[in-house]
Amino acid sequence: MPEIVIVGAGFSGMCVGIQLLRRGIRDFVILDAAESVGGVWRHNTYPGVAVDIPSSTYCYSFEPNPGWSRAFAPGEEVRAYAERCATKYGLRPHLRLNTRVEKAVFDADAHLWRISTARGTSGGTSGVSGGASGEEGGELEARFLVCAVGPLDQPKDPDIPGLADFAGKVVHTARWDHGHDVRGERVAVVGTGASGLQVIPELAERAAHLDVYQRTPIWVFPKVDFAIPPAVRRLFRVFPPAQRLVRLVTTAVSEVVMVLGIVHYSKAPFLVRGAELLCRAHLRRQVPDPALRRRLTPRYGFGCKRPSFSNRYFPAFTRKDVELVTEPIARVTASGIVTRDGVERPADTLVLATGFKILEPGATPPFPVVGLDGVELGGHWDRERYHAYEGLSVPFVPNFWMMNGPYTVTGASWFSIIEAGTTHIVRVLAEARRRGARRVAVRRGPHDAFTADMRRRMRGTILAQPSCARSNSYYFDKRGEAPYIRPQSGLHVQRRARTFDLDDYEFTR
């Protein structure tokens, strides 16, 4: 029986494994349903996929990557970076790939987790699996359980009548079929979020005709993307402080926009207005038609929904062979899509750029997690509102932490968020070992105080503004609350991870 089971071999799960090894803790396994590491970057391979923040911030702080080829690294380079980290930091012997986690139940008498697994598949969700040997499944026991499945893991299909009746090819951006060629076809794309923004320009150049069905426009910044010269990459390799400086600057800019403009919107609304003006100016430069510009302009405040960067997205809509469709979809037929005005547009291939399941049962967490008194965590959150101490743990689920849980995401680099969560978890696990504890659970008082503080702080953010109701953002749950976001700075979160009182947890021997 391994002492610790980590579910998910993306960057979150790998970070936990790396830091455990650094602490001298080797009794753990990392489970993943896929046949390789990388998580979201193993699954998302659609044309044009790339990071949507500067590459300098998209790596572990302890493992900078001087080899990024562009300012915004393409997806295949990120996946290769994950593979290198798995090898360099000795994670391979701890990986159990191709094994899906079906359910986890805490045995209160034995103070351990009973984890049901099944054989994974190459198209399965990254967090729900394990087994480099391709195990058939069964039950796995562990003292401690860490769910490190990223939020962008389970593809979300749109709830459109007739979707199953479509006779052509249907593909989700998160499960791209590279064996299918759209050249010469009429292609329909549903969705204009971050994935749609990247794939639409690529499809526009390949398809005979492209229809883009937009429900909610997206705020788009100009993208300062360029090939990083070999001389600069050599400098980063031989003088790492230069790359750390670039990382510091790009992270600081992101923090200023997120923390001052979005988190502290009531105190600095001018920053949000400034971002909107920049995005509008970018749209005016690239789309001369005022009627088309109006349809591409968001009617919600900047920050209600994840913005992105692109220099190719808006020009795609100025092509004669691309049509932006803003009339709502009524249904899908065998041969195309019918909008509410009765117009049917034919399609050979239907591309679903409709994002992921996030704040809903079956996604957060991605498999049933049953704690004390038979309470299942996902169902509890859906009924009672999302909450977790420092975004990681809840009192009635002992010996369990969920990376990327409620109130986790800040304006910092995604890797900074991962590393802060890992620091918290590994501190508690090391303390449990020191005290010889068989059960560890966050105390109710600190948990409730943290949750109340997060909800109070959220009232001053842009996310509390009425315009956000029109954003169709995955930041929000079914109640209209935004527990996806943590209304604090990344620096604060990192400091808390290093300094929170370990006695906020109860350690039972």
C-alpha positions as CSV (number, residue, x, y, z in Angstrom):
1,M,0.0,0.0,0.0
2,P,1.5,3.4,-1.0
3,E,1.4,6.0,1.7
4,I,0.3,8.7,-0.7
5,V,-1.7,8.5,-4.0
6,I,-1.6,11.5,-6.3
7,V,-4.3,11.6,-9.0
8,G,-3.2,13.4,-12.2
9,A,0.2,13.5,-14.0
10,G,-0.1,17.0,-15.3
11,F,2.0,19.8,-14.0
12,S,0.1,19.9,-10.6
13,G,0.6,16.2,-9.8
14,M,4.2,16.2,-11.0
15,C,5.0,19.2,-8.8
16,V,3.6,17.4,-5.7
17,G,5.7,14.4,-6.6
18,I,8.9,16.4,-7.1
19,Q,8.5,18.2,-3.8
20,L,7.8,15.0,-2.0
21,L,11.0,13.5,-3.3
22,R,12.9,16.7,-2.3
23,R,11.6,16.1,1.3
24,G,12.8,12.5,1.2
25,I,9.3,11.1,0.9
26,R,9.3,8.3,-1.7
27,D,6.3,6.2,-0.8
28,F,3.9,7.6,-3.3
29,V,2.4,6.8,-6.7
30,I,1.0,9.2,-9.4
31,L,-2.1,7.9,-11.3
32,D,-3.3,9.1,-14.6
33,A,-5.8,7.8,-17.2
34,A,-3.6,8.8,-20.1
35,E,-0.6,6.9,-21.4
36,S,1.8,9.8,-20.8
37,V,2.3,12.9,-18.6
38,G,1.3,16.4,-19.4
39,G,-2.3,16.6,-18.5
40,V,-4.1,19.4,-20.4
41,W,-1.1,19.6,-22.8
42,R,-1.3,15.9,-23.5
43,H,-5.0,16.2,-24.4
44,N,-5.1,19.6,-26.2
45,T,-3.3,19.2,-29.6
46,Y,-5.7,21.1,-31.9
47,P,-4.1,23.3,-34.6
48,G,-2.7,26.5,-33.2
49,V,-2.6,25.4,-29.6
50,A,-0.2,27.5,-27.5
51,V,0.2,29.0,-24.1
52,D,-1.8,32.2,-23.7
53,I,0.6,33.9,-21.3
54,P,4.2,34.7,-21.9
55,S,6.4,31.5,-22.0
56,S,8.8,32.9,-19.4
57,T,6.2,32.4,-16.7
58,Y,5.0,29.0,-18.0
59,C,7.5,26.7,-16.2
60,Y,8.4,25.7,-12.7
61,S,10.4,28.3,-10.8
62,F,12.9,25.7,-9.9
63,E,13.2,24.4,-13.5
64,P,13.3,27.3,-15.9
65,N,13.2,26.4,-19.6
66,P,15.6,28.4,-21.6
67,G,14.6,26.6,-24.8
68,W,11.2,28.1,-25.6
69,S,11.2,28.9,-29.3
70,R,8.6,31.7,-29.1
71,A,7.4,34.4,-26.6
72,F,4.1,32.3,-26.5
73,A,5.3,28.7,-26.7
74,P,3.4,26.2,-28.9
75,G,1.7,23.3,-27.2
76,E,4.1,20.6,-28.3
77,E,7.0,22.4,-26.6
78,V,5.0,22.5,-23.3
79,R,4.3,18.8,-23.5
80,A,8.0,18.0,-24.2
81,Y,8.9,20.2,-21.2
82,A,6.6,18.0,-19.0
83,E,8.2,14.8,-20.3
84,R,11.7,16.2,-19.5
85,C,10.6,17.2,-16.0
86,A,9.2,13.7,-15.3
87,T,12.5,12.1,-16.3
88,K,14.9,14.7,-14.7
89,Y,13.2,14.6,-11.3
90,G,12.9,10.8,-11.1
91,L,9.1,10.6,-11.4
92,R,9.0,7.7,-13.8
93,P,9.2,4.9,-11.2
94,H,6.2,6.5,-9.4
95,L,3.9,6.8,-12.4
96,R,1.0,4.4,-13.0
97,L,-0.5,5.4,-16.3
98,N,-3.5,4.0,-18.1
99,T,-5.5,3.6,-14.9
100,R,-8.7,5.6,-14.3
101,V,-9.8,6.5,-10.8
102,E,-13.5,5.7,-10.5
103,K,-14.2,6.5,-6.9
104,A,-12.4,7.2,-3.6
105,V,-13.9,6.3,-0.2
106,F,-12.4,7.2,3.2
107,D,-12.4,4.3,5.6
108,A,-12.8,6.1,9.0
109,D,-12.0,3.0,11.0
110,A,-8.7,2.2,9.2
111,H,-7.9,5.9,8.6
112,L,-7.1,5.3,4.9
113,W,-8.5,5.8,1.4
114,R,-9.9,3.0,-0.7
115,I,-9.5,4.0,-4.3
116,S,-11.4,2.1,-7.1
117,T,-9.6,2.1,-10.4
118,A,-10.3,0.9,-13.9
119,R,-8.2,0.7,-17.0
120,G,-7.6,4.1,-18.6
121,T,-7.9,5.2,-22.2
122,S,-5.8,7.5,-24.3
123,G,-8.8,9.9,-24.6
124,G,-9.7,9.7,-21.0
125,T,-9.5,12.5,-18.5
126,S,-6.0,13.0,-17.2
127,G,-6.7,13.1,-13.5
128,V,-8.7,9.9,-13.3
129,S,-6.3,7.2,-13.8
130,G,-3.0,5.5,-13.1
131,G,-0.8,2.5,-14.2
132,A,2.3,2.6,-16.4
133,S,1.7,-1.1,-16.8
134,G,-1.8,-0.7,-18.1
135,E,-3.5,-2.3,-15.1
136,E,-7.0,-3.7,-15.5
137,G,-8.1,-1.8,-12.3
138,G,-9.2,-2.9,-8.9
139,E,-8.9,-1.3,-5.5
140,L,-5.9,0.6,-4.2
141,E,-5.4,1.7,-0.6
142,A,-3.5,4.7,0.6
143,R,-3.2,6.8,3.8
144,F,-3.3,10.1,2.0
145,L,-4.9,11.2,-1.3
146,V,-4.1,14.2,-3.4
147,C,-6.4,15.1,-6.3
148,A,-4.2,17.1,-8.7
149,V,-6.4,17.0,-11.8
150,G,-6.4,20.4,-13.5
151,P,-9.6,22.3,-14.0
152,L,-9.3,22.2,-17.8
153,D,-9.6,18.4,-18.0
154,Q,-13.1,17.2,-18.9
155,P,-14.4,18.5,-22.3
156,K,-17.9,20.0,-22.2
157,D,-20.2,19.3,-25.1
158,P,-22.8,22.0,-25.7
159,D,-26.4,21.3,-24.8
160,I,-27.8,21.6,-28.4
161,P,-30.8,19.6,-29.6
162,G,-29.9,17.2,-32.4
163,L,-26.1,17.1,-31.8
164,A,-26.1,13.3,-31.9
165,D,-27.9,13.4,-35.3
166,F,-25.1,15.1,-37.1
167,A,-23.9,12.8,-39.9
168,G,-20.6,14.5,-40.5
169,K,-17.5,14.6,-38.3
170,V,-17.7,16.0,-34.8
171,V,-14.5,16.8,-32.9
172,H,-13.9,18.6,-29.6
173,T,-10.8,20.9,-29.5
174,A,-9.7,19.0,-26.4
175,R,-9.7,15.6,-28.2
176,W,-8.5,16.6,-31.7
177,D,-8.5,14.0,-34.5
178,H,-5.4,14.6,-36.5
179,G,-6.4,11.9,-38.9
180,H,-9.2,14.1,-40.2
181,D,-8.5,16.7,-42.9
182,V,-10.8,19.6,-43.2
183,R,-9.4,20.9,-46.5
184,G,-12.1,21.5,-49.0
185,E,-14.9,21.1,-46.3
186,R,-17.5,23.4,-44.9
187,V,-16.6,23.6,-41.2
188,A,-18.7,24.9,-38.3
189,V,-17.1,26.0,-35.0
190,V,-19.2,26.4,-31.9
191,G,-17.5,28.5,-29.3
192,T,-15.3,31.6,-29.2
193,G,-13.4,31.2,-26.0
194,A,-9.6,30.7,-25.5
195,S,-9.5,27.5,-27.6
196,G,-11.8,28.8,-30.3
197,L,-9.6,31.9,-30.6
198,Q,-6.6,29.8,-31.4
199,V,-8.1,27.2,-33.7
200,I,-10.4,29.5,-35.8
201,P,-7.6,31.2,-37.7
202,E,-6.0,27.8,-38.5
203,L,-9.3,26.4,-39.8
204,A,-10.0,29.5,-41.8
205,E,-6.9,28.8,-43.8
206,R,-7.7,25.2,-44.4
207,A,-11.5,24.9,-44.9
208,A,-13.4,25.8,-48.0
209,H,-15.8,27.7,-45.8
210,L,-16.0,28.4,-42.1
211,D,-19.0,29.3,-40.0
212,V,-18.2,30.5,-36.4
213,Y,-21.1,30.4,-34.0
214,Q,-20.6,32.9,-31.2
215,R,-22.6,33.1,-28.0
216,T,-20.3,35.5,-26.1
217,P,-17.5,37.6,-27.5
218,I,-14.1,37.6,-25.9
219,W,-11.8,40.5,-24.9
220,V,-8.6,40.1,-27.0
221,F,-5.3,41.9,-26.5
222,P,-2.7,42.3,-29.2
223,K,-0.2,39.5,-29.0
224,V,3.4,40.5,-28.8
225,D,4.6,37.1,-30.1
226,F,7.9,36.5,-31.8
227,A,10.6,33.9,-32.3
228,I,13.1,34.0,-29.4
229,P,16.5,34.5,-31.0
230,P,19.0,31.7,-30.5
231,A,21.4,34.2,-28.8
232,V,18.8,35.0,-26.2
233,R,18.1,31.3,-25.5
234,R,21.9,30.8,-25.1
235,L,21.9,33.7,-22.7
236,F,19.1,32.2,-20.6
237,R,21.0,28.9,-20.6
238,V,24.3,30.2,-19.4
239,F,23.0,33.0,-17.2
240,P,19.7,31.9,-15.6
241,P,19.2,35.2,-13.7
242,A,18.4,36.9,-17.0
243,Q,15.4,34.5,-17.6
244,R,14.3,34.9,-14.0
245,L,14.2,38.7,-14.4
246,V,12.0,38.3,-17.5
247,R,9.7,36.0,-15.6
248,L,9.5,38.4,-12.7
249,V,8.5,41.3,-15.0
250,T,5.8,39.4,-17.0
251,T,4.4,37.9,-13.8
252,A,4.3,41.4,-12.2
253,V,2.3,42.8,-15.1
254,S,-0.2,40.0,-14.9
255,E,-0.5,40.5,-11.1
256,V,-1.1,44.3,-11.5
257,V,-3.9,43.8,-14.0
258,M,-5.5,40.9,-12.1
259,V,-5.1,42.2,-8.5
260,L,-5.7,45.9,-9.0
261,G,-8.0,45.8,-12.0
262,I,-10.1,42.8,-11.2
263,V,-9.7,41.9,-7.5
264,H,-9.6,45.5,-6.3
265,Y,-11.9,46.8,-9.0
266,S,-13.8,49.1,-6.6
267,K,-10.6,50.9,-5.8
268,A,-9.0,51.0,-9.2
269,P,-11.7,50.7,-11.9
270,F,-9.6,52.8,-14.3
271,L,-7.3,49.8,-14.9
272,V,-10.3,47.7,-16.2
273,R,-11.4,50.6,-18.3
274,G,-7.8,51.0,-19.7
275,A,-7.7,47.3,-20.6
276,E,-11.0,47.6,-22.4
277,L,-9.8,50.6,-24.3
278,L,-6.7,48.7,-25.4
279,C,-8.8,45.7,-26.6
280,R,-11.2,48.0,-28.4
281,A,-8.4,49.8,-30.2
282,H,-6.9,46.4,-31.2
283,L,-10.3,45.4,-32.7
284,R,-10.7,48.7,-34.6
285,R,-7.2,48.3,-36.2
286,Q,-8.0,44.8,-37.4
287,V,-11.7,45.0,-38.3
288,P,-12.7,48.0,-40.5
289,D,-16.4,47.0,-40.7
290,P,-18.2,48.8,-37.8
291,A,-21.1,46.4,-37.9
292,L,-18.8,43.4,-37.6
293,R,-16.9,45.1,-34.8
294,R,-20.0,45.6,-32.8
295,R,-20.8,41.9,-33.0
296,L,-17.2,41.1,-31.8
297,T,-17.3,43.5,-28.9
298,P,-18.1,42.1,-25.4
299,R,-21.0,43.6,-23.5
300,Y,-19.6,42.6,-20.2
301,G,-16.8,44.1,-18.2
302,F,-13.2,43.1,-18.7
303,G,-12.2,40.5,-16.2
304,C,-15.6,38.8,-16.0
305,K,-14.3,36.1,-18.4
306,R,-10.8,35.0,-19.2
307,P,-9.3,37.3,-21.9
308,S,-6.7,36.2,-24.4
309,F,-4.1,37.4,-26.9
310,S,-4.2,37.1,-30.6
311,N,-3.2,39.0,-33.8
312,R,-4.9,36.5,-36.1
313,Y,-8.4,36.0,-34.6
314,F,-10.1,39.2,-35.6
315,P,-8.7,39.2,-39.2
316,A,-10.1,35.7,-39.8
317,F,-13.6,37.2,-39.7
318,T,-12.8,39.6,-42.5
319,R,-12.3,36.8,-45.0
320,K,-15.0,36.2,-47.6
321,D,-15.0,32.5,-46.8
322,V,-15.7,33.0,-43.0
323,E,-19.0,34.0,-41.5
324,L,-19.6,35.1,-37.9
325,V,-23.0,33.8,-36.7
326,T,-24.4,35.4,-33.6
327,E,-28.0,34.2,-34.0
328,P,-28.6,31.6,-31.3
329,I,-28.5,27.9,-32.4
330,A,-31.9,26.2,-32.5
331,R,-30.7,22.7,-33.4
332,V,-28.3,20.5,-35.2
333,T,-29.5,18.5,-38.2
334,A,-27.8,15.6,-40.0
335,S,-26.3,18.0,-42.5
336,G,-25.7,21.3,-40.6
337,I,-26.9,23.8,-38.0
338,V,-30.2,25.7,-37.9
339,T,-30.3,29.0,-36.1
340,R,-33.4,30.5,-34.4
341,D,-34.2,32.6,-37.5
342,G,-34.8,29.4,-39.4
343,V,-31.6,29.6,-41.5
344,E,-29.7,26.3,-42.0
345,R,-26.1,26.4,-42.8
346,P,-24.6,23.1,-44.1
347,A,-21.4,21.6,-42.5
348,D,-19.2,18.7,-43.2
349,T,-17.3,19.0,-39.9
350,L,-18.5,20.3,-36.5
351,V,-15.8,21.6,-34.2
352,L,-16.8,22.0,-30.5
353,A,-14.6,24.7,-29.0
354,T,-16.9,24.7,-25.9
355,G,-14.5,24.4,-23.1
356,F,-14.5,22.2,-20.1
357,K,-16.7,21.1,-17.2
358,I,-15.4,23.0,-14.1
359,L,-17.7,24.1,-11.3
360,E,-20.2,21.3,-11.5
361,P,-20.7,17.7,-10.1
362,G,-18.3,15.2,-11.7
363,A,-15.7,17.9,-12.5
364,T,-14.8,19.4,-9.1
365,P,-13.7,16.9,-8.0
366,P,-13.5,14.8,-11.2
367,F,-14.5,11.5,-9.5
368,P,-16.7,10.8,-6.4
369,V,-14.8,11.5,-3.2
370,V,-16.6,10.1,-0.2
371,G,-15.6,11.5,3.2
372,L,-16.9,11.1,6.8
373,D,-20.5,10.0,7.3
374,G,-20.7,9.0,3.7
375,V,-20.8,12.6,2.4
376,E,-19.7,12.9,-1.2
377,L,-17.6,16.1,-1.7
378,G,-18.8,17.1,-5.2
379,G,-22.4,16.7,-4.3
380,H,-21.9,18.6,-1.1
381,W,-20.3,21.5,-2.9
382,D,-23.1,21.6,-5.5
383,R,-25.7,21.7,-2.7
384,E,-24.0,23.9,-0.1
385,R,-21.7,26.3,-2.1
386,Y,-18.0,25.7,-2.9
387,H,-15.5,26.1,0.0
388,A,-12.1,24.8,1.0
389,Y,-9.4,26.0,3.4
390,E,-6.7,27.8,1.3
391,G,-8.5,26.3,-1.7
392,L,-7.2,22.8,-0.8
393,S,-9.0,20.9,2.1
394,V,-12.3,20.6,3.9
395,P,-13.0,19.3,7.5
396,F,-15.2,16.3,6.7
397,V,-12.7,14.8,4.1
398,P,-9.6,13.8,6.1
399,N,-6.2,12.9,4.6
400,F,-7.3,14.6,1.3
401,W,-6.2,17.7,-0.6
402,M,-7.5,19.0,-3.9
403,M,-5.1,21.1,-6.0
404,N,-6.9,23.7,-8.0
405,G,-10.0,23.7,-5.8
406,P,-12.3,26.5,-4.8
407,Y,-10.7,29.9,-4.3
408,T,-7.4,28.9,-5.9
409,V,-6.7,30.9,-9.1
410,T,-4.9,34.3,-8.8
411,G,-3.3,36.6,-11.3
412,A,0.0,34.9,-10.8
413,S,1.6,32.4,-13.2
414,W,-0.3,29.1,-13.2
415,F,3.0,27.5,-12.1
416,S,3.1,29.9,-9.1
417,I,-0.4,28.7,-8.1
418,I,0.7,25.1,-8.5
419,E,3.8,25.6,-6.4
420,A,1.9,27.4,-3.6
421,G,-0.6,24.5,-3.3
422,T,2.2,22.0,-3.4
423,T,4.1,23.8,-0.6
424,H,1.0,23.7,1.6
425,I,0.3,20.0,1.0
426,V,3.8,18.8,1.4
427,R,4.2,20.9,4.6
428,V,1.2,19.1,6.1
429,L,2.3,15.6,4.9
430,A,5.8,16.1,6.4
431,E,4.3,17.3,9.7
432,A,1.9,14.3,9.7
433,R,5.0,12.0,9.4
434,R,6.8,13.9,12.1
435,R,3.9,13.4,14.5
436,G,3.1,9.9,13.4
437,A,-0.4,10.9,12.5
438,R,-2.7,8.5,10.8
439,R,-5.5,11.1,10.2
440,V,-5.2,14.7,9.3
441,A,-8.1,17.1,8.8
442,V,-8.3,20.9,8.7
443,R,-10.1,22.3,11.7
444,R,-13.6,23.8,11.3
445,G,-12.7,27.2,12.7
446,P,-9.8,28.1,10.3
447,H,-11.7,26.6,7.4
448,D,-14.8,28.7,8.1
449,A,-12.8,31.8,8.7
450,F,-11.0,31.5,5.4
451,T,-14.2,30.8,3.5
452,A,-15.9,33.9,5.1
453,D,-12.9,36.1,4.2
454,M,-12.9,34.9,0.6
455,R,-16.7,35.6,0.2
456,R,-16.3,39.1,1.8
457,R,-13.4,40.0,-0.5
458,M,-15.2,38.8,-3.6
459,R,-17.8,41.6,-3.1
460,G,-15.2,44.2,-4.1
461,T,-14.2,42.5,-7.3
462,I,-15.3,43.0,-10.9
463,L,-16.9,39.6,-10.7
464,A,-19.5,41.1,-8.4
465,Q,-20.6,43.6,-11.1
466,P,-24.0,43.1,-12.8
467,S,-22.4,43.1,-16.3
468,C,-20.7,39.8,-15.5
469,A,-24.0,38.0,-15.7
470,R,-23.7,38.3,-19.5
471,S,-20.2,36.9,-19.7
472,N,-21.0,33.1,-19.8
473,S,-17.8,32.6,-17.8
474,Y,-16.5,29.4,-16.3
475,Y,-15.4,31.5,-13.3
476,F,-19.0,31.3,-12.1
477,D,-21.1,28.4,-10.6
478,K,-24.8,27.9,-11.0
479,R,-25.5,30.4,-8.2
480,G,-23.7,33.2,-10.0
481,E,-20.8,33.1,-7.5
482,A,-17.2,33.0,-8.6
483,P,-15.4,30.5,-6.3
484,Y,-12.9,29.7,-9.1
485,I,-11.0,32.9,-8.4
486,R,-9.1,33.7,-5.2
487,P,-9.4,37.5,-4.6
488,Q,-5.8,38.0,-3.4
489,S,-2.4,38.5,-4.9
490,G,-0.2,35.6,-5.9
491,L,2.5,36.8,-3.6
492,H,0.1,36.6,-0.7
493,V,-0.9,33.1,-1.6
494,Q,2.7,32.0,-1.8
495,R,3.5,33.5,1.5
496,R,0.5,31.9,3.1
497,A,1.5,28.5,1.8
498,R,4.9,28.9,3.6
499,T,3.6,30.4,6.8
500,F,0.0,29.2,7.6
501,D,-0.3,27.7,11.1
502,L,0.1,23.9,10.9
503,D,-2.2,23.7,14.0
504,D,-5.0,24.8,11.7
505,Y,-5.0,21.0,11.1
506,E,-5.8,18.3,13.6
507,F,-3.3,15.5,13.6
508,T,-4.6,12.2,15.0
509,R,-2.2,9.4,15.9
